[in-house]
Amino acid sequence: MRIALAQCNSGTDPAANLELIAALTREAAAEGAELIVFGEAMMSRFGVPLGPIAQPLDGPWARGVDAVAQETGVAVIAGMFTPSGDGRVRNTLVIAVPGRQPASYDKIHLYDAFGFQESRTVAAGDEPVVVEIAGHRVGVATCYDIRFPALFTELARRGAELIAVPAAWGAGPGKVAQWQLLASARALDSATFVAAVGQALPDEEEVQSTAAPTGVGHSRISDPFGSVVADYGSGRHLGVHEIDLSVVGKARAASAVLENQRDIPRSGTNH
C-alpha cells in the first residue's frame, strides 16, 4: 500500500482547513498514494470553542472531505468534531474511501492528562473501528488512544493490518520521545503497521496563544516488528511511503503476541 502522511497545521477556519486537505491530497494522488492520513482536529485546531464548529457526518465539512476522496481516488482520514447531543462534541475521525460512504470513529480515550481536560467539552466514543481501504483492513485511533495497548490489540483482532493514529500531540518535557516510543510499542503490541501522524509544530505565536495541544510533529510509521519505516521532524511535511503489508502475517507468526495473550484479572489476592 502507498500511504501518505500529511504533517501540517489546521487553523480555526474549517473552510480553509478543508482547502488544505484538498491540496495535499491532490499532491499525494500525483505520487500514487492510496491513503492519506492527516492529524487530529483538522476541522479546527484546539483552543477555541468547538460546539459552534461541530457538524454531523453528513454535514458540509465531512461531505467536502468525501468529495476530495472521490475526486482523487485517495482514501482520506482526518480529524473533525461532531455534535454529541449532550452539549459537548465528539472528537471524530472521518474516513472517506473512494466508491463508498464515509465511515467515522469517535475517540475513546479522552485527554484528561497533563493539565488538560478534554472530557469537559468532548464526549467519549466506545466502538473500535476497522475499515477496508485498497483491499486492506485499516484500523484507526486518535492521539491519546495511543497510550492504551488494549485498543490496538482489539483492532488487530478485528483484522487491522495498519492502524492510523491522527494526533495533535501536546508539547512538553519528554513528550516527543513518549510519542515516538508509543508508536513503535503499539506496532509491536498489535503486530500491525502503525502510522502515527501528528500535526506539525505550529508557529511560535500560535503556541503562545493557547494552552491546548496543537501538535509537535514527529510523525512516524512503525512496522509490526517495531522498526521505524519513516520518521519526520517537527515541521510541515508531506511524504508518500510504500509499505509491505505482507509483513504483518510474518510478524504475527513469529511473535504470536495475539495468540499468546491472556486476560489478566484486574484485581486479586496478594500472597
BALOBA-1460 file (C-alpha; in Angstrom, 3 decimals):
// residues 271
<rec num="1" residu="m" x="0.000" y="0.000" z="0.000"/>
<rec num="2" residu="r" x="1.153" y="3.534" z="-0.760"/>
<rec num="3" residu="i" x="0.335" y="5.722" z="2.219"/>
<rec num="4" residu="a" x="0.820" y="9.466" z="2.592"/>
<rec num="5" residu="l" x="1.397" y="11.223" z="5.905"/>
<rec num="6" residu="a" x="0.263" y="14.858" z="5.917"/>
<rec num="7" residu="q" x="2.056" y="16.585" z="8.784"/>
<rec num="8" residu="c" x="0.515" y="20.053" z="8.646"/>
<rec num="9" residu="n" x="-1.334" y="22.565" z="10.839"/>
<rec num="10" residu="s" x="-5.026" y="23.340" z="10.995"/>
<rec num="11" residu="g" x="-6.256" y="26.810" z="11.873"/>
<rec num="12" residu="t" x="-9.604" y="27.972" z="13.203"/>
<rec num="13" residu="d" x="-11.350" y="28.307" z="9.807"/>
<rec num="14" residu="p" x="-12.884" y="24.941" z="8.767"/>
<rec num="15" residu="a" x="-13.228" y="26.060" z="5.126"/>
<rec num="16" residu="a" x="-9.532" y="26.964" z="4.888"/>
<rec num="17" residu="n" x="-8.614" y="23.678" z="6.561"/>
<rec num="18" residu="l" x="-10.712" y="21.781" z="4.010"/>
<rec num="19" residu="e" x="-8.863" y="23.558" z="1.197"/>
<rec num="20" residu="l" x="-5.562" y="22.450" z="2.750"/>
<rec num="21" residu="i" x="-6.776" y="18.845" z="2.893"/>
<rec num="22" residu="a" x="-7.797" y="19.021" z="-0.766"/>
<rec num="23" residu="a" x="-4.480" y="20.493" z="-1.891"/>
<rec num="24" residu="l" x="-2.337" y="17.970" z="-0.015"/>
<rec num="25" residu="t" x="-4.494" y="15.032" z="-1.097"/>
<rec num="26" residu="r" x="-4.088" y="16.057" z="-4.729"/>
<rec num="27" residu="e" x="-0.320" y="16.179" z="-4.220"/>
<rec num="28" residu="a" x="-0.381" y="12.716" z="-2.662"/>
<rec num="29" residu="a" x="-2.545" y="11.386" z="-5.505"/>
<rec num="30" residu="a" x="0.041" y="12.614" z="-8.015"/>
<rec num="31" residu="e" x="2.582" y="10.386" z="-6.225"/>
<rec num="32" residu="g" x="0.324" y="7.337" z="-6.344"/>
<rec num="33" residu="a" x="-0.938" y="7.347" z="-2.762"/>
<rec num="34" residu="e" x="-3.913" y="5.115" z="-1.973"/>
<rec num="35" residu="l" x="-4.443" y="6.564" z="1.520"/>
<rec num="36" residu="i" x="-3.566" y="9.891" z="3.104"/>
<rec num="37" residu="v" x="-3.646" y="10.373" z="6.871"/>
<rec num="38" residu="f" x="-3.976" y="13.830" z="8.393"/>
<rec num="39" residu="g" x="-3.771" y="14.851" z="12.034"/>
<rec num="40" residu="e" x="-6.422" y="15.127" z="14.686"/>
<rec num="41" residu="a" x="-8.530" y="18.317" z="14.823"/>
<rec num="42" residu="m" x="-8.091" y="19.161" z="11.151"/>
<rec num="43" residu="m" x="-11.541" y="20.736" z="11.048"/>
<rec num="44" residu="s" x="-10.271" y="23.267" z="13.600"/>
<rec num="45" residu="r" x="-7.357" y="23.309" z="15.970"/>
<rec num="46" residu="f" x="-7.979" y="23.028" z="19.687"/>
<rec num="47" residu="g" x="-8.067" y="26.128" z="21.878"/>
<rec num="48" residu="v" x="-11.317" y="27.632" z="20.539"/>
<rec num="49" residu="p" x="-14.980" y="26.797" z="21.345"/>
<rec num="50" residu="l" x="-15.737" y="23.573" z="19.485"/>
<rec num="51" residu="g" x="-19.544" y="23.494" z="19.808"/>
<rec num="52" residu="p" x="-20.208" y="26.145" z="17.135"/>
<rec num="53" residu="i" x="-17.750" y="24.405" z="14.781"/>
<rec num="54" residu="a" x="-19.048" y="20.832" z="15.099"/>
<rec num="55" residu="q" x="-21.061" y="19.333" z="12.236"/>
<rec num="56" residu="p" x="-22.698" y="15.937" z="11.699"/>
<rec num="57" residu="l" x="-21.005" y="13.399" z="9.462"/>
<rec num="58" residu="d" x="-23.458" y="14.252" z="6.685"/>
<rec num="59" residu="g" x="-22.703" y="17.971" z="7.047"/>
<rec num="60" residu="p" x="-20.796" y="20.101" z="4.539"/>
<rec num="61" residu="w" x="-17.322" y="19.666" z="6.046"/>
<rec num="62" residu="a" x="-17.287" y="15.860" z="6.048"/>
<rec num="63" residu="r" x="-19.005" y="15.864" z="2.660"/>
<rec num="64" residu="g" x="-16.162" y="18.086" z="1.459"/>
<rec num="65" residu="v" x="-13.571" y="15.578" z="2.673"/>
<rec num="66" residu="d" x="-15.513" y="12.803" z="0.958"/>
<rec num="67" residu="a" x="-15.634" y="14.806" z="-2.279"/>
<rec num="68" residu="v" x="-11.834" y="15.091" z="-2.189"/>
<rec num="69" residu="a" x="-11.527" y="11.313" z="-1.786"/>
<rec num="70" residu="q" x="-13.937" y="10.643" z="-4.650"/>
<rec num="71" residu="e" x="-12.210" y="13.196" z="-6.908"/>
<rec num="72" residu="t" x="-8.665" y="11.965" z="-6.310"/>
<rec num="73" residu="g" x="-9.252" y="8.250" z="-5.756"/>
<rec num="74" residu="v" x="-7.301" y="8.519" z="-2.483"/>
<rec num="75" residu="a" x="-8.834" y="7.483" z="0.840"/>
<rec num="76" residu="v" x="-8.659" y="10.298" z="3.408"/>
<rec num="77" residu="i" x="-8.549" y="10.073" z="7.209"/>
<rec num="78" residu="a" x="-8.819" y="13.389" z="9.049"/>
<rec num="79" residu="g" x="-9.921" y="14.697" z="12.436"/>
<rec num="80" residu="m" x="-13.134" y="16.700" z="12.864"/>
<rec num="81" residu="f" x="-15.762" y="17.406" z="15.536"/>
<rec num="82" residu="t" x="-19.351" y="16.158" z="15.527"/>
<rec num="83" residu="p" x="-22.233" y="17.044" z="17.903"/>
<rec num="84" residu="s" x="-22.607" y="14.638" z="20.830"/>
<rec num="85" residu="g" x="-26.171" y="15.525" z="21.827"/>
<rec num="86" residu="d" x="-25.278" y="16.445" z="25.420"/>
<rec num="87" residu="g" x="-23.892" y="19.929" z="24.794"/>
<rec num="88" residu="r" x="-20.407" y="18.636" z="24.130"/>
<rec num="89" residu="v" x="-18.874" y="17.397" z="20.874"/>
<rec num="90" residu="r" x="-17.228" y="14.165" z="19.803"/>
<rec num="91" residu="n" x="-13.614" y="14.075" z="18.647"/>
<rec num="92" residu="t" x="-14.275" y="12.256" z="15.391"/>
<rec num="93" residu="l" x="-12.202" y="10.872" z="12.547"/>
<rec num="94" residu="v" x="-13.883" y="10.981" z="9.164"/>
<rec num="95" residu="i" x="-12.729" y="8.089" z="6.972"/>
<rec num="96" residu="a" x="-13.567" y="8.828" z="3.340"/>
<rec num="97" residu="v" x="-12.981" y="5.932" z="0.948"/>
<rec num="98" residu="p" x="-13.428" y="6.200" z="-2.837"/>
<rec num="99" residu="g" x="-16.611" y="4.480" z="-4.006"/>
<rec num="100" residu="r" x="-18.086" y="4.147" z="-0.505"/>
<rec num="101" residu="q" x="-19.981" y="6.165" z="2.078"/>
<rec num="102" residu="p" x="-17.739" y="7.819" z="4.705"/>
<rec num="103" residu="a" x="-17.124" y="5.953" z="7.948"/>
<rec num="104" residu="s" x="-16.218" y="7.538" z="11.285"/>
<rec num="105" residu="y" x="-14.555" y="6.859" z="14.611"/>
<rec num="106" residu="d" x="-15.179" y="8.727" z="17.866"/>
<rec num="107" residu="k" x="-12.131" y="8.990" z="20.140"/>
<rec num="108" residu="i" x="-12.500" y="6.553" z="23.040"/>
<rec num="109" residu="h" x="-9.790" y="7.734" z="25.447"/>
<rec num="110" residu="l" x="-10.109" y="11.432" z="26.243"/>
<rec num="111" residu="y" x="-7.106" y="13.579" z="27.095"/>
<rec num="112" residu="d" x="-7.715" y="14.316" z="30.764"/>
<rec num="113" residu="a" x="-3.991" y="14.485" z="31.451"/>
<rec num="114" residu="f" x="-1.006" y="16.833" z="31.637"/>
<rec num="115" residu="g" x="-3.232" y="19.656" z="32.873"/>
<rec num="116" residu="f" x="-5.766" y="19.440" z="30.027"/>
<rec num="117" residu="q" x="-9.368" y="18.188" z="30.426"/>
<rec num="118" residu="e" x="-10.760" y="17.115" z="27.080"/>
<rec num="119" residu="s" x="-13.832" y="15.487" z="28.658"/>
<rec num="120" residu="r" x="-15.108" y="18.892" z="29.746"/>
<rec num="121" residu="t" x="-16.063" y="19.686" z="26.149"/>
<rec num="122" residu="v" x="-15.780" y="16.293" z="24.396"/>
<rec num="123" residu="a" x="-17.847" y="13.122" z="24.882"/>
<rec num="124" residu="a" x="-16.086" y="9.766" z="24.557"/>
<rec num="125" residu="g" x="-16.801" y="7.176" z="21.915"/>
<rec num="126" residu="d" x="-16.972" y="3.462" z="22.714"/>
<rec num="127" residu="e" x="-16.540" y="1.463" z="19.497"/>
<rec num="128" residu="p" x="-13.270" y="0.457" z="17.785"/>
<rec num="129" residu="v" x="-13.384" y="0.890" z="14.014"/>
<rec num="130" residu="v" x="-11.718" y="-1.016" z="11.168"/>
<rec num="131" residu="v" x="-12.444" y="-0.221" z="7.506"/>
<rec num="132" residu="e" x="-11.337" y="-1.689" z="4.192"/>
<rec num="133" residu="i" x="-9.104" y="0.561" z="2.102"/>
<rec num="134" residu="a" x="-7.440" y="-0.510" z="-1.142"/>
<rec num="135" residu="g" x="-8.069" y="-4.154" z="-0.340"/>
<rec num="136" residu="h" x="-6.597" y="-3.985" z="3.166"/>
<rec num="137" residu="r" x="-8.019" y="-3.673" z="6.671"/>
<rec num="138" residu="v" x="-7.165" y="-0.354" z="8.343"/>
<rec num="139" residu="g" x="-7.913" y="0.447" z="11.983"/>
<rec num="140" residu="v" x="-7.972" y="3.924" z="13.489"/>
<rec num="141" residu="a" x="-7.186" y="5.534" z="16.828"/>
<rec num="142" residu="t" x="-6.766" y="9.148" z="17.899"/>
<rec num="143" residu="c" x="-3.876" y="10.788" z="19.772"/>
<rec num="144" residu="y" x="-4.209" y="9.887" z="23.499"/>
<rec num="145" residu="d" x="-5.618" y="6.485" z="22.434"/>
<rec num="146" residu="i" x="-2.016" y="5.526" z="21.629"/>
<rec num="147" residu="r" x="-1.307" y="5.129" z="25.350"/>
<rec num="148" residu="f" x="-3.779" y="2.224" z="25.612"/>
<rec num="149" residu="p" x="-2.468" y="-1.022" z="24.088"/>
<rec num="150" residu="a" x="-5.747" y="-2.945" z="24.507"/>
<rec num="151" residu="l" x="-7.387" y="-0.813" z="21.818"/>
<rec num="152" residu="f" x="-4.628" y="-1.679" z="19.356"/>
<rec num="153" residu="t" x="-4.742" y="-5.399" z="20.043"/>
<rec num="154" residu="e" x="-8.530" y="-5.309" z="19.639"/>
<rec num="155" residu="l" x="-8.151" y="-3.583" z="16.263"/>
<rec num="156" residu="a" x="-5.675" y="-6.285" z="15.256"/>
<rec num="157" residu="r" x="-8.133" y="-8.988" z="16.323"/>
<rec num="158" residu="r" x="-10.713" y="-7.294" z="14.090"/>
<rec num="159" residu="g" x="-8.332" y="-7.739" z="11.185"/>
<rec num="160" residu="a" x="-6.391" y="-4.475" z="11.073"/>
<rec num="161" residu="e" x="-3.103" y="-4.713" z="9.183"/>
<rec num="162" residu="l" x="-2.416" y="-0.983" z="9.515"/>
<rec num="163" residu="i" x="-3.558" y="1.371" z="12.284"/>
<rec num="164" residu="a" x="-3.678" y="5.100" z="11.514"/>
<rec num="165" residu="v" x="-3.312" y="7.403" z="14.524"/>
<rec num="166" residu="p" x="-4.072" y="11.070" z="13.795"/>
<rec num="167" residu="a" x="-2.929" y="13.347" z="16.626"/>
<rec num="168" residu="a" x="-2.407" y="16.885" z="17.839"/>
<rec num="169" residu="w" x="0.137" y="15.800" z="20.436"/>
<rec num="170" residu="g" x="0.696" y="18.139" z="23.359"/>
<rec num="171" residu="a" x="4.120" y="19.692" z="23.806"/>
<rec num="172" residu="g" x="6.152" y="19.366" z="26.992"/>
<rec num="173" residu="p" x="9.252" y="17.784" z="28.521"/>
<rec num="174" residu="g" x="9.760" y="14.290" z="27.182"/>
<rec num="175" residu="k" x="6.551" y="14.320" z="25.142"/>
<rec num="176" residu="v" x="8.163" y="13.805" z="21.713"/>
<rec num="177" residu="a" x="10.117" y="10.807" z="22.996"/>
<rec num="178" residu="q" x="6.929" y="9.361" z="24.508"/>
<rec num="179" residu="w" x="5.058" y="9.777" z="21.223"/>
<rec num="180" residu="q" x="7.803" y="8.047" z="19.249"/>
<rec num="181" residu="l" x="8.134" y="5.226" z="21.761"/>
<rec num="182" residu="l" x="4.387" y="4.660" z="21.944"/>
<rec num="183" residu="a" x="4.033" y="4.487" z="18.159"/>
<rec num="184" residu="s" x="6.594" y="1.705" z="17.917"/>
<rec num="185" residu="a" x="5.330" y="-0.069" z="21.041"/>
<rec num="186" residu="r" x="1.758" y="-0.194" z="19.748"/>
<rec num="187" residu="a" x="3.010" y="-1.670" z="16.467"/>
<rec num="188" residu="l" x="4.750" y="-4.407" z="18.460"/>
<rec num="189" residu="d" x="1.738" y="-4.968" z="20.747"/>
<rec num="190" residu="s" x="-0.634" y="-5.494" z="17.844"/>
<rec num="191" residu="a" x="1.755" y="-6.832" z="15.184"/>
<rec num="192" residu="t" x="0.481" y="-4.205" z="12.755"/>
<rec num="193" residu="f" x="1.924" y="-1.238" z="10.941"/>
<rec num="194" residu="v" x="1.204" y="1.953" z="12.895"/>
<rec num="195" residu="a" x="1.087" y="5.280" z="11.065"/>
<rec num="196" residu="a" x="1.130" y="7.920" z="13.813"/>
<rec num="197" residu="v" x="0.504" y="11.291" z="12.163"/>
<rec num="198" residu="g" x="0.826" y="14.433" z="14.268"/>
<rec num="199" residu="q" x="0.016" y="17.993" z="13.436"/>
<rec num="200" residu="a" x="3.223" y="19.912" z="12.825"/>
<rec num="201" residu="l" x="4.751" y="22.123" z="15.479"/>
<rec num="202" residu="p" x="2.911" y="25.422" z="14.935"/>
<rec num="203" residu="d" x="4.466" y="28.832" z="14.634"/>
<rec num="204" residu="e" x="5.615" y="30.340" z="17.938"/>
<rec num="205" residu="e" x="2.825" y="32.926" z="18.108"/>
<rec num="206" residu="e" x="0.207" y="30.160" z="17.713"/>
<rec num="207" residu="v" x="1.778" y="28.172" z="20.543"/>
<rec num="208" residu="q" x="1.725" y="31.201" z="22.813"/>
<rec num="209" residu="s" x="-1.943" y="31.950" z="22.038"/>
<rec num="210" residu="t" x="-3.355" y="28.719" z="23.521"/>
<rec num="211" residu="a" x="-2.613" y="26.168" z="26.210"/>
<rec num="212" residu="a" x="-4.424" y="23.495" z="24.185"/>
<rec num="213" residu="p" x="-2.453" y="20.729" z="22.412"/>
<rec num="214" residu="t" x="-1.620" y="21.881" z="18.886"/>
<rec num="215" residu="g" x="0.997" y="19.372" z="17.725"/>
<rec num="216" residu="v" x="4.714" y="18.671" z="17.865"/>
<rec num="217" residu="g" x="5.174" y="16.909" z="14.517"/>
<rec num="218" residu="h" x="7.423" y="13.821" z="14.527"/>
<rec num="219" residu="s" x="5.027" y="11.622" z="12.576"/>
<rec num="220" residu="r" x="6.204" y="8.038" z="12.309"/>
<rec num="221" residu="i" x="5.459" y="4.745" z="10.589"/>
<rec num="222" residu="s" x="6.494" y="1.671" z="12.563"/>
<rec num="223" residu="d" x="6.288" y="-1.853" z="11.182"/>
<rec num="224" residu="p" x="4.962" y="-4.928" z="13.072"/>
<rec num="225" residu="f" x="8.476" y="-5.720" z="14.326"/>
<rec num="226" residu="g" x="8.770" y="-2.210" z="15.819"/>
<rec num="227" residu="s" x="11.235" y="-0.975" z="13.195"/>
<rec num="228" residu="v" x="10.859" y="2.629" z="12.057"/>
<rec num="229" residu="v" x="9.877" y="2.881" z="8.388"/>
<rec num="230" residu="a" x="9.516" y="6.672" z="8.267"/>
<rec num="231" residu="d" x="10.319" y="9.365" z="10.835"/>
<rec num="232" residu="y" x="9.616" y="13.090" z="10.441"/>
<rec num="233" residu="g" x="10.918" y="16.176" z="12.161"/>
<rec num="234" residu="s" x="8.749" y="18.855" z="13.764"/>
<rec num="235" residu="g" x="7.906" y="20.952" z="10.681"/>
<rec num="236" residu="r" x="5.349" y="20.678" z="7.941"/>
<rec num="237" residu="h" x="5.923" y="17.717" z="5.624"/>
<rec num="238" residu="l" x="4.042" y="15.542" z="3.153"/>
<rec num="239" residu="g" x="5.554" y="12.139" z="2.468"/>
<rec num="240" residu="v" x="4.396" y="9.125" z="0.479"/>
<rec num="241" residu="h" x="5.628" y="5.696" z="1.566"/>
<rec num="242" residu="e" x="5.314" y="2.170" z="0.189"/>
<rec num="243" residu="i" x="4.585" y="-0.331" z="2.958"/>
<rec num="244" residu="d" x="4.556" y="-4.100" z="2.510"/>
<rec num="245" residu="l" x="1.544" y="-5.323" z="4.474"/>
<rec num="246" residu="s" x="2.541" y="-8.960" z="3.933"/>
<rec num="247" residu="v" x="4.994" y="-8.333" z="6.791"/>
<rec num="248" residu="v" x="2.012" y="-8.385" z="9.170"/>
<rec num="249" residu="g" x="1.447" y="-12.115" z="8.717"/>
<rec num="250" residu="k" x="5.140" y="-12.851" z="9.148"/>
<rec num="251" residu="a" x="5.302" y="-10.805" z="12.358"/>
<rec num="252" residu="r" x="2.245" y="-12.492" z="13.823"/>
<rec num="253" residu="a" x="3.613" y="-15.929" z="13.042"/>
<rec num="254" residu="a" x="6.968" y="-15.043" z="14.598"/>
<rec num="255" residu="s" x="5.915" y="-13.241" z="17.782"/>
<rec num="256" residu="a" x="2.476" y="-14.846" z="18.287"/>
<rec num="257" residu="v" x="1.525" y="-11.958" z="20.592"/>
<rec num="258" residu="l" x="-2.164" y="-12.129" z="19.672"/>
<rec num="259" residu="e" x="-2.354" y="-15.910" z="20.047"/>
<rec num="260" residu="n" x="-0.457" y="-15.988" z="23.330"/>
<rec num="261" residu="q" x="-2.153" y="-13.043" z="25.016"/>
<rec num="262" residu="r" x="-4.096" y="-13.979" z="28.149"/>
<rec num="263" residu="d" x="-6.622" y="-11.947" z="30.089"/>
<rec num="264" residu="i" x="-5.148" y="-10.747" z="33.387"/>
<rec num="265" residu="p" x="-7.554" y="-10.209" z="36.302"/>
<rec num="266" residu="r" x="-7.904" y="-6.577" z="37.292"/>
<rec num="267" residu="s" x="-7.607" y="-7.407" z="40.981"/>
<rec num="268" residu="g" x="-6.951" y="-10.461" z="43.078"/>
<rec num="269" residu="t" x="-5.492" y="-11.842" z="46.262"/>
<rec num="270" residu="n" x="-1.922" y="-10.943" z="47.113"/>
<rec num="271" residu="h" x="0.256" y="-13.692" z="48.517"/>
